[in-house]
Amino acid sequence: MKNWSIAIASILLTSCSASMPPSPDANPSPLVVASCPDLTPLADGSFGATTLKLIDVAGQYRKCQRAALAK
C-alpha cells in the first residue's frame, strides 16, 4: 500500500512541474504596468508583518490580474 502512495505522489508531482508557455505578447499593456507596482520589502520577520504583507500582495495580484485580463 505504501508503494502505491509513493507512485501516485510521484506521478502527481511530475505532472505539476510543467511550466507555462511564454506569453505571445512580449510587451505588457500600459494598464498592466500601471496596476502592478514593484513589491515592497517585508518590514520584519514577525507573524503579523508577514500576514499583512500576504494580504497586500494578494490585493496587488488581484489588481494585476484584472488589468491583464481586461483587453
N, CA and C atoms as a LAMMPS dump frame, in Angstrom:
ITEM: TIMESTEP
0
ITEM: NUMBER OF ATOMS
213
ITEM: BOX BOUNDS ff ff ff
-5.0000000000000000e+02 5.0000000000000000e+02
-5.0000000000000000e+02 5.0000000000000000e+02
-5.0000000000000000e+02 5.0000000000000000e+02
ITEM: ATOMS id mol type element x y z
1 1 1 N 0.821 -1.198 0
2 1 2 C 0 0 0
3 1 3 C 0.865 1.262 0
4 2 1 N 1.998 1.2 0.749
5 2 2 C 2.874 2.354 0.813
6 2 3 C 3.497 2.65 -0.552
7 3 1 N 3.835 1.626 -1.314
8 3 2 C 4.44 1.826 -2.628
9 3 3 C 3.477 2.504 -3.587
10 4 1 N 2.19 2.18 -3.499
11 4 2 C 1.202 2.833 -4.366
12 4 3 C 1.111 4.321 -4.05
13 5 1 N 1.173 4.651 -2.786
14 5 2 C 1.122 6.066 -2.393
15 5 3 C 2.31 6.827 -2.956
16 6 1 N 3.477 6.223 -2.889
17 6 2 C 4.678 6.875 -3.424
18 6 3 C 4.574 7.011 -4.936
19 7 1 N 4.072 5.989 -5.611
20 7 2 C 3.932 6.042 -7.068
21 7 3 C 2.944 7.122 -7.486
22 8 1 N 1.82 7.198 -6.815
23 8 2 C 0.808 8.207 -7.158
24 8 3 C 1.345 9.605 -6.877
25 9 1 N 2.01 9.774 -5.743
26 9 2 C 2.564 11.086 -5.403
27 9 3 C 3.615 11.518 -6.42
28 10 1 N 4.463 10.596 -6.861
29 10 2 C 5.5 10.974 -7.828
30 10 3 C 4.898 11.329 -9.179
31 11 1 N 3.834 10.655 -9.585
32 11 2 C 3.17 10.99 -10.852
33 11 3 C 2.526 12.362 -10.763
34 12 1 N 1.851 12.629 -9.648
35 12 2 C 1.21 13.932 -9.49
36 12 3 C 2.23 15.062 -9.438
37 13 1 N 3.304 14.864 -8.704
38 13 2 C 4.318 15.911 -8.605
39 13 3 C 5.032 16.147 -9.928
40 14 1 N 5.232 15.102 -10.701
41 14 2 C 5.878 15.244 -12.005
42 14 3 C 4.989 15.999 -12.971
43 15 1 N 3.701 15.721 -12.95
44 15 2 C 2.8 16.384 -13.889
45 15 3 C 2.577 17.838 -13.515
46 16 1 N 2.773 18.195 -12.268
47 16 2 C 2.575 19.575 -11.844
48 16 3 C 3.793 20.454 -12.114
49 17 1 N 4.878 19.886 -12.57
50 17 2 C 6.09 20.675 -12.762
51 17 3 C 6.184 21.309 -14.15
52 18 1 N 5.193 21.111 -14.99
53 18 2 C 5.225 21.703 -16.329
54 18 3 C 5.127 23.221 -16.22
55 19 1 N 5.911 23.913 -17.021
56 19 2 C 5.884 25.366 -16.96
57 19 3 C 4.907 25.916 -17.995
58 20 1 N 4.484 27.158 -17.75
59 20 2 C 3.571 27.811 -18.684
60 20 3 C 4.35 28.279 -19.907
61 21 1 N 3.728 28.234 -21.08
62 21 2 C 4.402 28.764 -22.263
63 21 3 C 4.521 30.28 -22.159
64 22 1 N 5.521 30.86 -22.765
65 22 2 C 5.663 32.32 -22.691
66 22 3 C 4.507 33.016 -23.394
67 23 1 N 4.214 34.194 -22.906
68 23 2 C 3.13 34.984 -23.473
69 23 3 C 3.494 35.424 -24.885
70 24 1 N 2.539 35.35 -25.838
71 24 2 C 2.842 35.794 -27.201
72 24 3 C 3.075 37.303 -27.269
73 25 1 N 2.512 38.046 -26.316
74 25 2 C 2.676 39.487 -26.292
75 25 3 C 3.895 39.826 -25.429
76 26 1 N 4.992 40.212 -26.07
77 26 2 C 6.236 40.465 -25.337
78 26 3 C 6.128 41.705 -24.459
79 27 1 N 5.387 42.699 -24.879
80 27 2 C 5.26 43.937 -24.12
81 27 3 C 3.902 43.973 -23.425
82 28 1 N 3.888 44.046 -22.085
83 28 2 C 2.599 44.124 -21.389
84 28 3 C 1.931 45.465 -21.667
85 29 1 N 0.634 45.485 -21.552
86 29 2 C -0.084 46.729 -21.801
87 29 3 C 0.27 47.753 -20.731
88 30 1 N 0.169 49.036 -21.028
89 30 2 C 0.465 50.073 -20.025
90 30 3 C -0.438 49.959 -18.8
91 31 1 N -1.653 49.463 -18.98
92 31 2 C -2.559 49.292 -17.86
93 31 3 C -2.021 48.259 -16.879
94 32 1 N -1.448 47.197 -17.409
95 32 2 C -0.865 46.174 -16.54
96 32 3 C 0.326 46.742 -15.794
97 33 1 N 1.177 47.469 -16.467
98 33 2 C 2.359 48.051 -15.834
99 33 3 C 1.946 49.036 -14.743
100 34 1 N 0.925 49.85 -15.002
101 34 2 C 0.47 50.826 -14.016
102 34 3 C -0.204 50.153 -12.828
103 35 1 N -0.859 49.025 -13.046
104 35 2 C -1.573 48.338 -11.973
105 35 3 C -0.682 47.401 -11.177
106 36 1 N 0.528 47.158 -11.64
107 36 2 C 1.413 46.194 -10.989
108 36 3 C 2.686 46.873 -10.498
109 37 1 N 2.597 47.571 -9.37
110 37 2 C 3.809 48.215 -8.852
111 37 3 C 4.782 47.186 -8.296
112 38 1 N 6.029 47.595 -8.134
113 38 2 C 7.024 46.716 -7.534
114 38 3 C 6.634 46.408 -6.094
115 39 1 N 6.948 45.196 -5.66
116 39 2 C 6.645 44.811 -4.284
117 39 3 C 7.638 45.45 -3.326
118 40 1 N 7.13 45.898 -2.204
119 40 2 C 7.994 46.483 -1.186
120 40 3 C 8.535 45.367 -0.296
121 41 1 N 9.686 45.572 0.32
122 41 2 C 10.241 44.521 1.184
123 41 3 C 9.416 44.35 2.465
124 42 1 N 9.544 43.187 3.05
125 42 2 C 8.872 42.869 4.299
126 42 3 C 9.475 43.705 5.418
127 43 1 N 8.618 44.296 6.253
128 43 2 C 9.089 45.187 7.324
129 43 3 C 9.969 44.45 8.33
130 44 1 N 9.504 43.31 8.789
131 44 2 C 10.285 42.479 9.705
132 44 3 C 9.779 41.051 9.577
133 45 1 N 10.407 40.144 10.276
134 45 2 C 10.06 38.736 10.133
135 45 3 C 8.96 38.251 11.07
136 46 1 N 8.214 39.173 11.685
137 46 2 C 7.179 38.753 12.624
138 46 3 C 5.976 38.171 11.888
139 47 1 N 5.185 37.425 12.618
140 47 2 C 3.991 36.806 12.035
141 47 3 C 3.01 37.872 11.546
142 48 1 N 2.827 38.924 12.325
143 48 2 C 1.899 39.983 11.945
144 48 3 C 2.323 40.692 10.664
145 49 1 N 3.613 41.004 10.563
146 49 2 C 4.12 41.674 9.368
147 49 3 C 3.987 40.771 8.142
148 50 1 N 4.247 39.487 8.326
149 50 2 C 4.119 38.539 7.219
150 50 3 C 2.669 38.422 6.774
151 51 1 N 1.741 38.361 7.728
152 51 2 C 0.324 38.265 7.399
153 51 3 C -0.145 39.507 6.64
154 52 1 N 0.242 40.673 7.123
155 52 2 C -0.151 41.908 6.43
156 52 3 C 0.44 41.972 5.028
157 53 1 N 1.675 41.509 4.88
158 53 2 C 2.32 41.52 3.56
159 53 3 C 1.604 40.567 2.605
160 54 1 N 1.206 39.399 3.096
161 54 2 C 0.473 38.458 2.243
162 54 3 C -0.858 39.034 1.794
163 55 1 N -1.545 39.73 2.672
164 55 2 C -2.81 40.378 2.303
165 55 3 C -2.561 41.457 1.252
166 56 1 N -1.507 42.239 1.436
167 56 2 C -1.145 43.291 0.489
168 56 3 C -0.802 42.705 -0.886
169 57 1 N 0 41.652 -0.902
170 57 2 C 0.397 41.028 -2.167
171 57 3 C -0.809 40.401 -2.868
172 58 1 N -1.723 39.804 -2.103
173 58 2 C -2.926 39.228 -2.706
174 58 3 C -3.772 40.314 -3.373
175 59 1 N -3.881 41.47 -2.729
176 59 2 C -4.62 42.585 -3.333
177 59 3 C -3.953 43.09 -4.595
178 60 1 N -2.627 43.196 -4.58
179 60 2 C -1.908 43.628 -5.778
180 60 3 C -2.056 42.605 -6.902
181 61 1 N -2.012 41.333 -6.556
182 61 2 C -2.179 40.29 -7.569
183 61 3 C -3.551 40.392 -8.219
184 62 1 N -4.581 40.613 -7.415
185 62 2 C -5.932 40.718 -7.958
186 62 3 C -6.051 41.895 -8.923
187 63 1 N -5.462 43.033 -8.553
188 63 2 C -5.49 44.2 -9.439
189 63 3 C -4.74 43.913 -10.739
190 64 1 N -3.58 43.278 -10.64
191 64 2 C -2.794 42.965 -11.831
192 64 3 C -3.536 41.974 -12.712
193 65 1 N -4.186 40.993 -12.097
194 65 2 C -4.933 40.008 -12.854
195 65 3 C -6.077 40.666 -13.626
196 66 1 N -6.807 41.543 -12.96
197 66 2 C -7.894 42.239 -13.656
198 66 3 C -7.36 43.081 -14.813
199 67 1 N -6.244 43.77 -14.587
200 67 2 C -5.673 44.61 -15.647
201 67 3 C -5.181 43.758 -16.804
202 68 1 N -4.586 42.606 -16.496
203 68 2 C -4.041 41.76 -17.55
204 68 3 C -5.147 41.116 -18.379
205 69 1 N -6.278 40.805 -17.754
206 69 2 C -7.359 40.133 -18.469
207 69 3 C -8.315 41.085 -19.144
208 70 1 N -8.227 42.367 -18.847
209 70 2 C -9.111 43.371 -19.459
210 70 3 C -8.495 43.833 -20.768
211 71 1 N -8.908 43.198 -21.851
212 71 2 C -8.352 43.582 -23.165
213 71 3 C -9.412 44.122 -24.059
